[in-house]
Amino acid sequence: MKLPHPFKQARENREQMKQKAQQKLKDFDPKTHKSPVSNGVIWYFLGGIVFLFTMRLLSLWMGG
């Protein structure tokens, strides 16, 4: 009994995975998948970071 070469089997698996990934990318529709985080939360978070950064800069400029 002759066993298949492991590199050949790995190459076939890799090609199969590539084809499945390309098919998933082709079938992907962003309208059907909602983002897990709303944009409002992201903007509030970024705004808070900018606010804290500006407050820190102001306190440094005023001699604190």
N, C-alpha and C positions, 0 to 999 in steps of 0.2 A: 504494500500500500504506500503510495507516494503522497506526502503532505504538500499543500500549496506553500509557496515561498511567502514568508511573512511580509516582506516589502511589497510584493505584488498585491497582497490582500490589503495592506495599508493604503496603497495607491488607489485601489478600487474604492475603498471606503472614503478616502479624501475626495475623489471625483464625485462620488454619490452625495457627499455632504455639500460640496460646492453647488451641485445642481439643485439640491433642495433649498439652499440659501438664496440662489438666484431666483428660484420660483417664488419664494416667500417675499423677496424684495419686489418682484414684479407684481405680485398680488396685493401688496400692502397698500391700503387706502387710509391716509391720515384722518379722513373725516369720520371713519368708524371707530378710531381709537382715541379716546379722550386722554388728555394729559393727567397724570396722577396728582399734580399740584396746579392749582389755579394761578393764573398770571397775576392776580391781585396780591396774593401772598408773596410772590417773588418780588414785586415792585415795592411792597411795604418793607420787606427785608432789606432790599438794596437802599431804599430811602433811609432806613434806620442806620445803616452802616455809614452812609454819606453824612447824615446828621451828626453821628458820634464823631466822625473824623473832623468835621468842621468845628464842632465844639472843642475838641482837643487842640486843634490848631489855634483857635481863638484864645484858649486859656494859655497856651504857650506864648503867643504874641503879647498877651497882656502881662506876662511876667510870672505866670504861675508855674 
